[in-house]
Amino acid sequence: MYQLNKLSQKHIEHAKPAERVFNLADGGGLILQIQPSGGKWWRLRYRFDGKQMMLGLGTYPDTTLKMARDKRDNARRLLAADPPIDPSLARKAEHNAASSPETLKAITTEFLDMQTSGAAATTLRRFELHVFPYLGKKPIAKITAAELLAVLKRVEHKGSFETAHRIRSACGRVWRYAIGSGRAEQDIAAALAGQLAPVNAQNFATITEPKRIGELLRAIDGYSGHHSVSAALKLAPLVFVRPGELRAATWDEFDLEAGEWRIRASRTKLRVEHVVPLADQAVAILDDLFPLTGSESGFVFPSIRSWSTCMSDNSINAALRRMGYTNDQMTAHGFRAMASTRLNELGFAPDIIERQLAHAERNKVRAAYNHASYLPQRQEMMRFWADYLDGLKTDADVVAIGSKSKLSA
């Protein structure tokens, strides 16, 4: 009898690489190999037909501890079948079925490969995150409207209402393509019109398309206004706090050595202290600003007219207008929606994103737990986000970065 579930999240996160590969055992043949490079690979050891076998189960953190255990348990069920089934052969058979030209994944990939628009990469990423894990291996003709609606509702549940609508629209194009090639009979996405919650027209204007985010960041870098406003503009996308929390920030809230900004409870919407991990890029902006405002005023971004008060609530929006962005295109509050939308689409756990946004938690017990939780994951997410924005600003190909961005809550 195997002793199962020996590992914990803490064991995994604290495991440091050594000169040689070493293993952490979870039981039931499941091990986590720690590579000298720092990579963490899940493996399953088992015997089949008298031979010792090894099966790869993915890499951490893309494959979480729970996911690896589920894969181990599924493999064990195959081995316990009568007659026994080799999990490696079962995987190959599943892969062959998934690569059939009739599956949703195959048809979607085929359709998007024909597109010349840069939006095709974003659409594929949305399908990889939100659709393929649930429906990708099914023949497109056998997928029902109810099954597709369930997938779209999962996206809605994360708060990504606009993304849910975009996915439904893209599914319509894929299904119509499949109808034209004789692999589907009806556009089930069309049947779901009106089934999704409407996008809130009162949401603050924002920019979420990667190319346009890059354009905005370059425009911010070129802004030639007052140094306090310029610094606030550069910091806003990196921290995505509420505009009032940003403009009234004081230097005593920051620990630049530790890379942390602790916003006092009296200044937050929920009246609890909010910790904002600072990426190196954010610390650099503040380091440059300190000689200008740190010695004369308690405020990080003092008013242009008086050092005794912080900048006005319209300063950032006015700067965006000067840069050519209308109130319907981008607002100071829009940096929060920008981060929320992109981080969800890049695969980060919704709980981590919501905690970083300091949104209210409806469940009081869960709220008490979340107040001090997820800080390591949020630190990693904020570092990733800053690097991701740098990639967009330089017009680099950052689609692949999202493949390693999933952090489990």
C-alpha positions as CSV (number, residue, x, y, z in Angstrom):
1,M,0.0,0.0,0.0
2,Y,1.4,3.4,-1.0
3,Q,1.4,6.3,1.4
4,L,-0.2,9.0,-0.7
5,N,0.0,12.8,-0.7
6,K,3.2,13.3,1.1
7,L,4.0,16.6,-0.5
8,S,2.6,20.1,0.3
9,Q,2.6,23.4,-1.6
10,K,5.3,24.6,0.9
11,H,7.5,21.6,0.1
12,I,7.3,22.3,-3.6
13,E,7.8,26.1,-3.4
14,H,10.8,25.8,-1.0
15,A,12.6,23.1,-3.1
16,K,15.8,24.6,-4.4
17,P,17.8,23.2,-7.3
18,A,21.1,21.3,-6.7
19,E,24.0,20.3,-8.9
20,R,22.1,17.1,-9.8
21,V,18.5,16.1,-10.4
22,F,16.7,15.0,-7.3
23,N,13.2,13.8,-6.6
24,L,10.4,14.7,-4.1
25,A,8.0,11.7,-3.7
26,D,4.3,12.2,-3.2
27,G,3.4,8.5,-3.1
28,G,1.7,6.1,-5.6
29,G,4.7,6.5,-7.9
30,L,4.2,10.3,-8.3
31,I,7.5,12.3,-8.0
32,L,8.5,15.8,-8.7
33,Q,12.0,16.0,-10.3
34,I,13.9,19.2,-9.4
35,Q,16.3,20.0,-12.3
36,P,19.6,21.8,-11.8
37,S,18.1,24.6,-14.0
38,G,15.3,25.1,-11.5
39,G,12.6,23.4,-13.5
40,K,10.2,21.1,-11.7
41,W,8.9,18.1,-13.6
42,W,6.1,15.8,-12.6
43,R,6.8,12.1,-13.3
44,L,4.9,8.9,-12.6
45,R,6.8,5.6,-12.0
46,Y,4.9,2.4,-12.6
47,R,5.3,-1.2,-13.7
48,F,3.6,-2.6,-16.7
49,D,4.0,-6.1,-18.1
50,G,6.9,-6.6,-15.7
51,K,8.8,-3.5,-16.8
52,Q,9.6,-0.4,-14.9
53,M,8.0,2.6,-16.8
54,M,8.1,6.4,-16.5
55,L,5.4,8.8,-17.6
56,G,5.7,12.6,-17.8
57,L,2.8,14.5,-16.2
58,G,3.7,18.1,-16.9
59,T,5.8,20.8,-15.3
60,Y,5.1,22.8,-12.1
61,P,3.5,25.4,-11.7
62,D,1.6,24.9,-15.0
63,T,0.6,21.5,-13.7
64,T,-0.4,22.0,-10.0
65,L,0.0,19.5,-7.2
66,K,-3.7,18.7,-7.4
67,M,-3.6,18.3,-11.2
68,A,-0.6,15.9,-10.9
69,R,-2.4,13.8,-8.3
70,D,-5.5,13.6,-10.4
71,K,-3.3,12.4,-13.4
72,R,-1.6,9.8,-11.1
73,D,-5.0,8.6,-9.9
74,N,-6.3,8.3,-13.4
75,A,-3.2,6.3,-14.5
76,R,-3.6,4.0,-11.5
77,R,-7.2,3.3,-12.5
78,L,-6.0,2.3,-15.9
79,L,-3.4,-0.1,-14.4
80,A,-6.1,-1.6,-12.1
81,A,-8.4,-2.3,-15.0
82,D,-9.1,-5.9,-16.2
83,P,-7.1,-6.3,-18.4
84,P,-4.6,-3.6,-17.3
85,I,-4.1,-0.6,-19.6
86,D,-0.7,1.0,-20.1
87,P,-1.2,4.8,-19.3
88,S,1.5,5.7,-21.9
89,L,-0.4,3.9,-24.7
90,A,-3.7,5.4,-23.5
91,R,-2.1,8.9,-23.8
92,K,-0.9,8.2,-27.3
93,A,-4.4,7.0,-28.3
94,E,-5.9,10.1,-26.8
95,H,-3.4,12.3,-28.6
96,N,-4.2,10.7,-31.9
97,A,-7.9,11.2,-31.3
98,A,-7.3,14.8,-30.3
99,S,-5.4,15.5,-33.5
100,S,-8.2,14.2,-35.7
101,P,-9.2,16.8,-38.3
102,E,-12.8,16.6,-36.9
103,T,-12.1,17.9,-33.4
104,L,-12.8,21.5,-32.3
105,K,-9.1,22.1,-31.6
106,A,-7.9,20.8,-35.0
107,I,-10.6,22.8,-36.9
108,T,-10.0,26.0,-34.9
109,T,-6.2,25.8,-35.5
110,E,-6.8,25.1,-39.1
111,F,-9.1,28.1,-39.4
112,L,-6.9,30.5,-37.5
113,D,-3.8,29.4,-39.5
114,M,-5.5,30.9,-42.6
115,Q,-6.0,34.3,-41.0
116,T,-3.5,37.1,-41.7
117,S,-4.8,39.4,-38.9
118,G,-2.6,39.7,-35.7
119,A,-5.8,39.1,-33.7
120,A,-5.6,35.4,-34.7
121,A,-2.9,34.8,-32.1
122,T,-5.0,36.4,-29.4
123,T,-8.0,34.4,-30.4
124,L,-6.0,31.1,-30.3
125,R,-4.7,32.0,-26.8
126,R,-8.3,32.6,-25.6
127,F,-9.3,29.1,-27.0
128,E,-6.2,27.5,-25.4
129,L,-7.1,29.0,-22.0
130,H,-10.9,28.8,-21.9
131,V,-12.2,26.4,-24.6
132,F,-9.7,23.6,-25.5
133,P,-9.3,22.2,-22.0
134,Y,-13.1,21.3,-22.0
135,L,-14.1,20.8,-25.6
136,G,-10.9,20.7,-27.7
137,K,-10.8,16.9,-28.1
138,K,-14.4,16.5,-29.1
139,P,-15.6,16.2,-32.7
140,I,-17.0,19.6,-33.5
141,A,-20.2,18.1,-34.9
142,K,-20.9,16.4,-31.5
143,I,-20.6,19.5,-29.3
144,T,-23.9,20.8,-28.1
145,A,-25.0,24.4,-27.5
146,A,-25.4,23.6,-23.8
147,E,-21.7,22.4,-23.6
148,L,-20.4,25.5,-25.2
149,L,-22.6,27.7,-23.0
150,A,-21.1,26.0,-19.9
151,V,-17.6,26.9,-21.1
152,L,-18.6,30.6,-21.7
153,K,-20.3,30.7,-18.3
154,R,-16.9,29.7,-16.7
155,V,-15.3,32.7,-18.4
156,E,-18.2,35.0,-17.1
157,H,-17.7,33.6,-13.6
158,K,-14.1,35.0,-13.6
159,G,-15.5,38.4,-14.3
160,S,-14.3,38.5,-18.0
161,F,-17.6,39.3,-19.6
162,E,-16.2,41.0,-22.7
163,T,-13.9,37.9,-23.2
164,A,-16.9,35.6,-23.0
165,H,-18.6,37.6,-25.8
166,R,-15.5,37.6,-27.9
167,I,-15.1,33.8,-27.5
168,R,-18.7,33.2,-28.5
169,S,-18.2,35.4,-31.6
170,A,-15.0,33.6,-32.5
171,C,-16.7,30.2,-32.0
172,G,-19.4,31.4,-34.5
173,R,-16.7,32.0,-37.2
174,V,-15.1,28.5,-36.5
175,W,-18.4,26.7,-36.7
176,R,-19.3,28.5,-39.9
177,Y,-16.0,27.4,-41.3
178,A,-16.6,23.9,-40.3
179,I,-20.1,24.0,-41.9
180,G,-18.5,25.1,-45.2
181,S,-16.0,22.2,-45.1
182,G,-18.8,19.7,-44.3
183,R,-17.7,18.9,-40.7
184,A,-20.6,20.6,-38.9
185,E,-24.2,21.1,-39.7
186,Q,-25.2,24.2,-37.6
187,D,-23.7,27.2,-35.9
188,I,-24.4,26.4,-32.2
189,A,-22.7,29.7,-31.2
190,A,-25.5,31.6,-32.9
191,A,-28.0,29.8,-30.8
192,L,-26.4,31.3,-27.7
193,A,-27.0,34.9,-28.7
194,G,-28.6,36.6,-25.7
195,Q,-27.5,33.9,-23.3
196,L,-24.5,35.8,-21.9
197,A,-24.6,38.7,-19.4
198,P,-24.2,42.0,-21.3
199,V,-20.9,43.9,-21.0
200,N,-21.4,46.7,-18.5
201,A,-21.6,49.9,-20.4
202,Q,-20.6,51.8,-17.2
203,N,-17.2,50.1,-17.0
204,F,-14.3,52.5,-17.1
205,A,-12.8,52.9,-20.6
206,T,-9.7,50.8,-21.0
207,I,-7.4,49.2,-23.6
208,T,-6.9,45.5,-23.5
209,E,-5.6,44.6,-27.0
210,P,-1.8,43.9,-26.6
211,K,-0.7,45.9,-29.6
212,R,-2.7,49.0,-28.4
213,I,-1.3,48.6,-24.9
214,G,2.2,48.7,-26.3
215,E,1.2,51.9,-28.2
216,L,-0.1,53.5,-25.0
217,L,3.0,52.6,-23.0
218,R,5.2,54.2,-25.6
219,A,3.1,57.3,-25.5
220,I,3.4,57.4,-21.8
221,D,7.2,57.2,-22.1
222,G,7.1,60.1,-24.5
223,Y,4.9,62.3,-22.2
224,S,6.7,65.6,-21.5
225,G,4.5,67.1,-18.8
226,H,5.2,67.6,-15.1
227,H,7.6,65.1,-13.6
228,S,5.1,64.0,-10.9
229,V,2.4,63.3,-13.5
230,S,4.8,61.6,-15.8
231,A,6.0,59.3,-13.0
232,A,2.4,58.5,-11.9
233,L,1.5,57.7,-15.5
234,K,4.5,55.2,-15.7
235,L,3.7,53.6,-12.4
236,A,-0.1,53.3,-12.9
237,P,0.0,50.3,-15.3
238,L,2.6,48.5,-13.1
239,V,0.6,48.6,-9.9
240,F,-3.0,49.0,-11.1
241,V,-4.3,50.4,-7.8
242,R,-7.3,52.7,-7.6
243,P,-6.5,56.2,-8.9
244,G,-7.1,57.8,-5.5
245,E,-4.7,55.4,-3.8
246,L,-2.0,56.2,-6.3
247,R,-2.2,60.0,-6.4
248,A,-2.3,60.3,-2.6
249,A,0.5,57.9,-1.9
250,T,3.0,59.0,0.7
251,W,6.7,58.0,0.9
252,D,6.3,56.4,4.3
253,E,4.1,53.7,2.8
254,F,7.0,52.4,0.6
255,D,9.8,50.0,1.4
256,L,11.7,50.1,-1.8
257,E,14.4,47.7,-0.5
258,A,11.8,45.0,0.1
259,G,9.9,46.0,-3.0
260,E,6.6,46.6,-1.2
261,W,4.0,49.3,-1.0
262,R,1.6,49.0,2.0
263,I,-1.3,51.3,1.5
264,R,-2.8,52.3,4.8
265,A,-6.2,51.0,5.7
266,S,-7.6,54.5,6.1
267,R,-6.9,55.1,2.4
268,T,-8.3,51.9,0.9
269,K,-11.9,51.3,-0.2
270,L,-12.2,48.2,2.0
271,R,-10.6,49.9,5.0
272,V,-7.9,47.2,5.3
273,E,-4.2,47.6,4.6
274,H,-3.4,46.6,1.0
275,V,0.0,45.2,0.0
276,V,1.2,46.0,-3.5
277,P,4.4,44.0,-4.5
278,L,6.7,46.2,-6.6
279,A,8.5,44.8,-9.6
280,D,12.0,46.2,-10.3
281,Q,10.6,48.5,-13.0
282,A,8.3,50.1,-10.4
283,V,11.1,50.5,-7.9
284,A,13.2,52.2,-10.6
285,I,10.5,54.8,-11.3
286,L,10.2,55.6,-7.6
287,D,14.0,55.7,-7.1
288,D,14.2,58.3,-9.9
289,L,11.3,60.3,-8.4
290,F,12.5,60.4,-4.8
291,P,15.2,63.1,-5.2
292,L,12.5,65.3,-6.7
293,T,9.7,64.9,-4.2
294,G,11.0,62.8,-1.4
295,S,12.8,65.5,0.5
296,E,10.3,68.3,0.2
297,S,6.9,66.6,0.6
298,G,5.4,63.6,2.2
299,F,3.5,63.0,-1.0
300,V,5.0,60.9,-3.7
301,F,3.0,62.8,-6.3
302,P,2.5,66.4,-4.9
303,S,0.3,68.9,-6.5
304,I,1.8,71.1,-9.2
305,R,0.5,74.2,-7.3
306,S,1.3,73.2,-3.7
307,W,3.6,70.6,-2.1
308,S,1.3,70.4,0.9
309,T,-1.3,68.4,-1.1
310,C,-1.3,65.6,-3.5
311,M,-1.9,65.9,-7.3
312,S,-5.5,66.5,-8.3
313,D,-7.9,63.6,-9.2
314,N,-8.0,64.8,-12.8
315,S,-4.2,65.0,-13.4
316,I,-3.7,61.5,-15.0
317,N,-6.9,61.7,-17.0
318,A,-5.9,65.2,-18.3
319,A,-2.5,63.8,-19.3
320,L,-4.1,61.0,-21.2
321,R,-6.3,63.6,-23.0
322,R,-3.1,65.6,-23.9
323,M,-1.6,62.3,-25.3
324,G,-4.6,62.0,-27.6
325,Y,-6.7,59.4,-25.7
326,T,-10.4,60.4,-25.3
327,N,-12.5,59.6,-22.3
328,D,-14.1,56.8,-24.2
329,Q,-10.7,55.2,-25.0
330,M,-8.7,55.3,-21.7
331,T,-9.0,56.5,-18.2
332,A,-6.9,56.5,-15.0
333,H,-9.1,53.7,-13.6
334,G,-8.8,51.8,-16.9
335,F,-5.3,50.5,-15.9
336,R,-7.1,48.2,-13.4
337,A,-9.4,46.8,-16.0
338,M,-6.5,46.4,-18.4
339,A,-4.5,44.3,-15.9
340,S,-7.5,42.3,-14.9
341,T,-8.5,41.4,-18.5
342,R,-5.0,40.5,-19.7
343,L,-3.9,38.6,-16.6
344,N,-7.1,36.5,-16.7
345,E,-6.5,35.8,-20.4
346,L,-2.9,34.9,-19.7
347,G,-4.0,32.2,-17.3
348,F,-3.4,33.6,-13.8
349,A,-5.7,32.3,-11.1
350,P,-8.7,34.6,-10.6
351,D,-8.4,34.6,-6.8
352,I,-4.9,36.0,-7.1
353,I,-5.9,38.7,-9.5
354,E,-8.9,39.7,-7.4
355,R,-6.7,39.9,-4.3
356,Q,-4.2,42.1,-6.0
357,L,-7.1,44.4,-7.2
358,A,-8.3,44.6,-3.6
359,H,-11.8,43.7,-4.6
360,A,-14.3,42.9,-1.9
361,E,-14.8,39.2,-1.0
362,R,-18.4,38.3,-0.5
363,N,-17.6,35.3,1.8
364,K,-16.5,36.8,5.1
365,V,-14.5,33.7,6.2
366,R,-12.8,33.6,2.9
367,A,-12.1,37.3,3.1
368,A,-10.4,36.9,6.4
369,Y,-8.1,34.2,5.0
370,N,-7.4,36.1,1.7
371,H,-6.3,39.3,3.5
372,A,-2.9,37.7,4.2
373,S,-2.8,35.1,1.5
374,Y,-1.3,34.7,-2.0
375,L,1.5,37.2,-1.4
376,P,4.2,35.0,-2.9
377,Q,2.0,34.3,-5.9
378,R,1.1,38.0,-6.3
379,Q,4.8,38.9,-6.1
380,E,5.5,36.5,-9.0
381,M,2.5,37.8,-10.9
382,M,3.5,41.4,-10.6
383,R,7.1,40.6,-11.8
384,F,5.6,38.8,-14.7
385,W,3.2,41.6,-15.5
386,A,6.0,44.2,-15.5
387,D,8.1,42.1,-17.9
388,Y,5.1,41.4,-20.1
389,L,4.4,45.2,-20.4
390,D,8.0,45.7,-21.3
391,G,7.6,43.2,-24.1
392,L,4.5,45.0,-25.4
393,K,6.2,48.3,-25.2
394,T,9.1,47.1,-27.4
395,D,6.6,45.5,-29.8
396,A,8.1,42.0,-28.9
397,D,6.2,38.7,-29.5
398,V,4.9,38.1,-26.0
399,V,2.2,35.5,-26.8
400,A,4.4,32.6,-25.6
401,I,5.1,34.2,-22.2
402,G,1.5,33.4,-21.1
403,S,2.2,29.7,-21.4
404,K,4.1,29.7,-18.1
405,S,1.9,32.2,-16.3
406,K,-0.7,30.1,-14.5
407,L,-0.4,30.4,-10.8
408,S,-2.7,28.3,-8.7
409,A,-4.7,29.8,-6.0
